[in-house]
Amino acid sequence: MAITSAIVLYIVIWFLTFFIALPIRIQTQGDLNQITPGTHAGAPEHHHLKKKAIITTVIAAVLWLIISGIILSGWIGISDLGWQK
């Protein structure tokens, strides 16, 4: 795997993990009964983005190490996926 492929793989894993983590422990304006006029009740009041980004970075690094290890070891290759005729 080239360095570019490794970086792209990490970025994809990071964003997928971040999008999964976004709705976790979110407090909306409707939950707190503090709805600002002109906004939706589902608008986030407390989103904890910095904490979620840090946790996402750690989780993505662990997942990247596992997936990269599998790819580099040759344990699973393209021929194992059944796409070749």
Secondary structure, DSSP 4 states (H G I P E B T S, - for coil): --HHHHHHHHHHHHHHHHHHHTTTT-EEHHHHT-PPTTS-TTSEEE--HHHHHHHHHHHHHHHHHHHHHHHHHTSS-GGGGT---
